[in-house]
Amino acid sequence: MAQQSIRTPMQLAMVLNGYRKKLKLTQKEASEKVGLLPKTISALENNPEKSSLESLFKLISALGLELVLKPKKTGNTDGEW
């Protein structure tokens, strides 16, 4: 998959879900790679606003991803999260 611009928790959840499925990992398999419960993976993918940053970083690690922050191209920081 190509780089993704993510501006909301739900966009992040959808991208992580897509990567997990691309790797053909079940929620249980992804959770076992980093010591999370399968319900934690489910929460990250379905209700990301209530998930912890620690769990988020563990899932990112399980999927072989890294988090990169960069300024928006427009330079506009109003409106979206």
Rosetta silent file (secondary structure, phi, psi, omega in degrees, C-alpha in Angstrom):
SEQUENCE: MAQQSIRTPMQLAMVLNGYRKKLKLTQKEASEKVGLLPKTISALENNPEKSSLESLFKLISALGLELVLKPKKTGNTDGEW
SCORE:     score description
SCORE:     0.000 S_00000001
   1 L     0.000  149.958  179.047    0.000    0.000    0.000 S_00000001
   2 L   -80.412  169.849  175.490    1.085    3.553   -0.644 S_00000001
   3 L   -59.001  146.734 -177.506    1.567    6.221    1.997 S_00000001
   4 L  -120.840  136.112  169.141   -1.679    7.413    3.507 S_00000001
   5 L   -88.666  124.886 -175.862   -2.652   10.872    4.739 S_00000001
   6 L  -124.286  125.367 -177.704   -4.578   10.396    7.951 S_00000001
   7 L  -123.562   -5.471  178.917   -6.428   13.216    9.641 S_00000001
   8 L  -137.711  157.422  177.047   -8.971   11.458   11.863 S_00000001
   9 H   -58.407  -37.872 -178.114   -8.949    8.476   14.231 S_00000001
  10 H   -68.755  -35.631  175.530  -11.411    6.596   11.996 S_00000001
  11 H   -62.260  -42.578  177.965   -9.181    7.060    8.935 S_00000001
  12 H   -60.865  -44.354  179.713   -6.301    5.614   10.944 S_00000001
  13 H   -59.571  -43.313 -179.064   -8.452    2.668   12.008 S_00000001
  14 H   -66.382  -38.594  179.119   -9.447    1.916    8.416 S_00000001
  15 H   -67.455  -44.484  178.868   -5.837    2.043    7.212 S_00000001
  16 H   -62.888  -40.806  176.747   -4.617   -0.231   10.001 S_00000001
  17 H   -60.756  -43.194  179.173   -7.447   -2.667    9.295 S_00000001
  18 H   -62.776  -43.062  178.223   -6.492   -2.667    5.611 S_00000001
  19 H   -64.412  -42.916  179.623   -2.828   -3.376    6.348 S_00000001
  20 H   -59.382  -44.770  179.934   -3.746   -6.188    8.737 S_00000001
  21 H   -68.168  -36.505  177.471   -5.946   -7.797    6.120 S_00000001
  22 H   -61.429  -35.863  177.584   -3.310   -7.311    3.420 S_00000001
  23 L   -80.091   -1.643 -179.475   -0.906   -9.263    5.638 S_00000001
  24 L    58.839   41.026  176.803   -3.615  -11.928    6.036 S_00000001
  25 L  -104.694  135.838  170.263   -3.524  -11.617    9.819 S_00000001
  26 L   -77.680  167.302  175.663   -6.539  -12.167   11.996 S_00000001
  27 H   -60.196  -37.968  179.003   -7.053   -9.828   14.920 S_00000001
  28 H   -63.835  -45.357 -179.994   -5.906  -12.675   17.169 S_00000001
  29 H   -63.616  -42.586  178.715   -2.715  -13.248   15.179 S_00000001
  30 H   -64.342  -40.916 -178.300   -1.870   -9.533   15.151 S_00000001
  31 H   -66.106  -37.944 -179.446   -2.530   -9.270   18.875 S_00000001
  32 H   -66.662  -27.535 -179.517   -0.308  -12.247   19.678 S_00000001
  33 H   -65.596  -25.581 -174.814    2.647  -10.656   17.853 S_00000001
  34 H  -131.541   12.360  175.204    2.816   -7.822   20.397 S_00000001
  35 L    76.207   32.047  174.801    1.060   -9.093   23.511 S_00000001
  36 L  -104.905  163.853  171.956   -2.331   -7.457   23.092 S_00000001
  37 L   -84.586  148.581  177.061   -5.755   -9.015   23.462 S_00000001
  38 H   -55.744  -33.878  179.464   -7.767   -9.545   20.265 S_00000001
  39 H   -66.220  -24.418  176.817  -10.453   -7.239   21.683 S_00000001
  40 H   -70.892  -40.118  176.117   -7.836   -4.465   21.828 S_00000001
  41 H   -63.839  -43.203  177.822   -7.194   -4.831   18.089 S_00000001
  42 H   -59.238  -43.813  179.433  -10.946   -4.779   17.521 S_00000001
  43 H   -63.586  -40.817  178.137  -11.256   -1.590   19.582 S_00000001
  44 H   -62.289  -36.310 -176.846   -8.441    0.080   17.613 S_00000001
  45 H   -84.700  -22.671 -174.638  -10.167   -0.785   14.340 S_00000001
  46 H  -113.815  -24.849 -177.930  -13.731    0.028   15.406 S_00000001
  47 L  -144.948   61.075 -170.889  -13.552    2.679   18.110 S_00000001
  48 H   -63.518  -23.180 -178.479  -10.091    4.248   17.827 S_00000001
  49 H   -62.649  -25.286 -175.908  -10.979    7.378   19.808 S_00000001
  50 H  -101.605    6.957 -177.867  -11.075    5.320   22.997 S_00000001
  51 L   -92.163  154.941 -179.833   -7.861    3.360   22.408 S_00000001
  52 L   -84.537  154.241  175.984   -4.552    4.040   24.093 S_00000001
  53 H   -63.464  -36.430  178.567   -1.479    5.316   22.305 S_00000001
  54 H   -59.242  -45.961  178.233    0.472    2.375   23.686 S_00000001
  55 H   -64.614  -40.095  177.899   -1.910   -0.079   22.016 S_00000001
  56 H   -58.451  -48.094 -178.763   -1.785    1.921   18.798 S_00000001
  57 H   -66.994  -32.811  176.193    2.009    1.758   18.671 S_00000001
  58 H   -65.996  -42.550  178.608    1.971   -1.964   19.436 S_00000001
  59 H   -66.055  -42.568  176.955   -0.414   -2.599   16.541 S_00000001
  60 H   -56.297  -43.274  178.192    1.682   -0.421   14.227 S_00000001
  61 H   -64.140  -43.507 -179.602    4.693   -2.527   15.212 S_00000001
  62 H   -61.030  -29.960 -178.748    2.818   -5.812   14.676 S_00000001
  63 L   -91.180    2.062  179.189    1.959   -4.685   11.140 S_00000001
  64 L    69.639   32.685 -178.392    5.538   -3.699   10.335 S_00000001
  65 L  -110.820  167.775  172.323    4.622   -0.024    9.976 S_00000001
  66 L  -135.433  153.689 -179.533    6.068    3.207   11.295 S_00000001
  67 L   -97.276  127.561  179.510    4.436    6.514   12.130 S_00000001
  68 L  -126.547  128.124  177.336    5.739    9.569   10.253 S_00000001
  69 L  -107.666  141.421  178.479    4.525   13.104   10.898 S_00000001
  70 L  -149.572  155.930  177.916    4.938   15.912    8.400 S_00000001
  71 L   -64.519  148.547  174.329    3.486   19.372    7.862 S_00000001
  72 L   -64.905  148.484  178.890    0.359   19.605    5.737 S_00000001
  73 L   -62.204  -36.856 -177.140    1.007   20.743    2.192 S_00000001
  74 L   -78.600  -19.426 -177.050   -1.426   23.633    2.526 S_00000001
  75 L    76.038   -0.627 -179.905    0.028   24.783    5.821 S_00000001
  76 L   -84.018  121.405  179.564   -3.549   25.220    7.088 S_00000001
  77 L  -108.168    8.331  179.160   -3.967   23.820   10.585 S_00000001
  78 L   -85.039  155.366  171.395   -7.576   24.957   11.076 S_00000001
  79 L    89.138  -86.838 -175.552  -10.595   22.691   10.952 S_00000001
  80 L   -72.197  157.270  179.865   -9.465   19.073   10.825 S_00000001
  81 L   -52.769    0.000    0.000   -7.840   17.430   13.783 S_00000001
